[in-house]
Amino acid sequence: MNADEPDTEAGAGLVRVRLDLTYDGTGFAGWAVQPGQRTVQGVVAQALEVLLPNSGPLTVAGRTDAGVHAVGQVAHVDVPTQEWAAIGDVRAKLCGLLPRDVRVSEVRVVPAAFDARFAALWRRYTYRISDAPWGVEPLRRHDTLHWPRTLDEQAMHTAASALLGTHDFAAFCRRRSAGTTIRHLQHLTIQRIGDVLETAVQADAFCHSMVRSLIGALLAVGDGRRSPDWPASLLGRSTRAGDVQVAPPYGLTLVEVGYPPDAQLADRTKTTRSIRAGVRRTT
């Protein structure tokens, strides 16, 4: 099974299958297959190859970095119709083959127009931070960052509100050769629950390291090193801001990916592909 993510659509003799995935990113070098590294895509692809040896490659909604977790990751794979009809309970069989730090919570057939990556309307992440002087609850140590200084969530909220909307987030991204840093940030909120701050971040898509850079900037505001208007003052820069700290990966979790109704999948996929193609032609 090829582990790359080509631009394909399910054709005759194939069914498109959606996989909803949850994983603890602690023991993985990220989602995407890398030579000599343990990755989420690698272990899921290996399990699929055992059960459905003629299935196609996995396409994922968002490639998470090393150490980043997910409770709402989405992928799709094309499977020969005859193989699918004969397999039985795929979810149970996959969970029997997968390591305990990866689970498949749902498996279902979707329309051929469904594309886990290009049909997505938005991705939502959360980032957990504890500013308790004694640290982090032991059972949450793998998904919660400890911050040694008390955080002012109201100042962080003020800073977050000014970042909403469509902007060039180059200051918060690690630039890649083919891609745009213009994104529509739909949601960025901070909620305190006791000693833990949960930051929710939602956008149509994210460029590399964008979420963790936004969190790093908000942490600088929260502990008083920067004013609440500082993060927004960086918007529109053409290059990454060197003074923006990238927060550690383990506090970050992909919680949900949103898709349009089935009747709108093809249009959404076409629109997203055309935008990406235009970016590749002009960069």
Residue pairs with C-beta under 8 A, 6 or more apart in sequence:
1 45
1 48
1 49
1 53
1 55
1 56
1 57
2 56
2 57
3 33
3 41
3 42
3 45
3 57
3 58
4 57
5 57
5 58
5 59
5 60
5 117
6 57
6 59
7 118
7 273
8 56
8 59
8 78
9 16
9 112
9 113
9 115
10 16
10 78
10 112
11 112
13 80
13 81
14 56
14 78
14 79
14 80
14 81
14 112
15 78
15 79
15 80
15 81
15 84
15 109
16 76
16 77
16 78
16 79
16 109
16 110
16 111
16 112
16 114
17 76
17 77
17 78
17 79
17 84
17 90
17 107
17 108
17 109
17 110
18 74
18 75
18 76
18 106
18 107
18 108
18 109
18 110
18 114
18 116
19 44
19 58
19 74
19 75
19 76
19 77
19 104
19 106
19 107
20 72
20 73
20 74
20 104
20 105
20 106
20 107
21 40
21 44
21 70
21 73
21 74
21 75
21 102
21 103
21 104
21 105
22 70
22 71
22 72
22 73
22 102
22 103
22 105
23 40
23 69
23 70
23 73
23 101
23 102
23 103
24 69
24 101
24 102
24 142
24 143
25 40
25 64
25 66
25 67
25 68
25 69
25 70
25 249
25 250
26 67
26 69
26 101
26 142
26 250
27 38
27 101
28 38
28 39
28 40
28 66
28 67
28 101
29 37
29 38
29 39
29 66
30 39
30 40
30 63
30 64
30 65
30 66
30 67
30 68
31 39
31 40
31 41
31 60
31 62
31 63
31 64
31 73
32 39
32 41
32 63
33 39
33 41
33 42
33 45
40 64
40 70
40 73
40 102
41 58
41 60
43 98
43 99
43 102
44 58
44 75
44 94
44 98
44 102
44 104
45 57
45 58
46 97
47 94
47 97
47 98
48 55
48 58
48 77
48 94
49 55
50 97
51 87
51 90
51 93
51 94
51 97
52 77
52 79
52 80
52 83
52 84
52 87
52 90
53 83
54 79
54 80
54 83
55 77
55 78
55 79
55 80
55 83
56 77
56 78
56 79
57 77
58 75
58 76
58 77
59 75
59 76
59 77
59 115
59 116
59 117
60 73
60 74
60 75
60 116
60 117
61 73
61 74
61 75
61 116
61 117
61 120
61 123
61 254
61 257
62 73
62 117
62 120
62 123
62 205
62 206
62 254
62 257
64 70
64 73
64 252
64 254
65 209
65 249
66 249
67 248
67 249
67 250
68 249
68 250
68 252
68 253
68 254
69 142
69 143
69 250
69 252
69 253
69 254
70 253
70 254
70 255
71 253
71 254
71 255
72 124
72 254
72 255
72 256
72 257
73 254
73 257
74 116
74 120
74 257
74 259
75 116
76 110
76 114
76 115
76 116
84 109
87 93
90 107
91 104
91 105
91 106
91 107
94 104
94 107
95 103
95 104
98 104
110 262
111 262
111 265
113 119
113 262
113 265
113 266
113 269
114 259
114 262
114 265
115 265
115 269
116 257
118 268
118 269
118 272
118 273
118 276
119 259
119 260
119 265
119 268
119 269
119 272
120 205
120 257
120 258
120 259
120 272
121 204
121 258
121 259
121 260
121 268
122 186
122 202
122 203
122 204
122 257
122 258
123 202
123 203
123 204
123 205
123 206
123 254
123 256
123 257
123 258
124 187
124 200
124 201
124 202
124 254
124 255
124 256
124 257
124 258
125 200
125 201
125 202
125 206
125 211
125 252
125 253
125 254
125 255
126 198
126 199
126 200
126 201
126 252
126 253
126 255
127 145
127 198
127 199
127 201
127 211
127 212
127 215
127 247
127 251
127 252
127 253
128 140
128 143
128 144
128 145
128 196
128 197
128 198
128 199
128 251
128 253
129 144
129 145
129 146
129 147
129 151
129 196
129 197
129 198
129 199
129 215
129 219
129 251
130 136
130 137
130 140
130 144
130 145
130 146
130 147
130 195
130 196
130 197
131 146
131 147
131 148
131 149
131 150
131 151
131 195
131 197
132 146
132 195
132 196
135 146
136 144
136 145
136 146
137 144
142 250
143 250
143 251
143 253
144 196
144 251
145 247
145 248
145 250
145 251
147 219
147 222
147 223
149 223
149 224
150 223
151 197
151 219
151 222
151 223
152 221
152 222
152 223
152 224
153 190
153 191
153 192
153 197
153 222
155 221
155 222
155 224
155 228
156 190
156 197
156 199
156 218
156 219
156 221
156 222
156 228
157 189
157 190
158 228
159 217
159 218
159 221
159 228
159 229
159 230
159 231
159 232
160 188
160 189
160 190
160 199
160 218
160 231
161 188
162 228
162 229
162 231
162 232
163 185
163 188
163 214
163 231
163 232
163 235
164 185
164 186
164 187
164 188
165 184
165 185
166 182
166 183
166 184
166 185
167 182
167 183
167 185
167 235
167 236
168 181
168 182
168 235
168 236
168 237
168 238
169 181
169 182
169 183
169 185
169 207
169 210
169 235
170 181
170 236
170 237
170 238
170 239
170 240
171 213
171 234
171 235
171 236
171 237
171 239
171 240
171 241
171 244
172 207
172 209
172 210
172 213
172 214
172 217
172 234
172 240
172 241
172 244
173 181
173 207
173 208
173 209
173 210
173 213
173 240
174 207
174 208
174 209
174 240
175 181
175 207
175 208
175 239
175 240
176 207
176 208
177 283
178 279
178 280
178 283
179 207
179 279
179 283
180 207
180 279
180 283
181 207
183 203
183 204
183 205
183 206
183 207
183 210
184 203
184 204
185 201
185 202
185 203
186 202
186 203
186 204
187 200
187 201
187 202
187 203
188 199
188 200
188 201
188 202
188 214
189 199
189 200
190 197
190 198
190 199
190 218
191 197
191 198
191 199
191 200
192 198
197 222
199 215
199 218
201 211
201 214
201 215
203 210
209 246
211 252
212 246
212 247
212 248
212 249
212 252
213 244
213 245
213 246
213 247
214 231
215 247
215 251
215 252
216 244
216 245
216 246
216 247
217 226
217 230
217 231
217 234
217 244
217 245
218 231
219 245
219 247
220 226
220 230
220 245
221 227
221 228
221 230
221 231
234 241
234 244
259 265
259 268
260 267
260 268
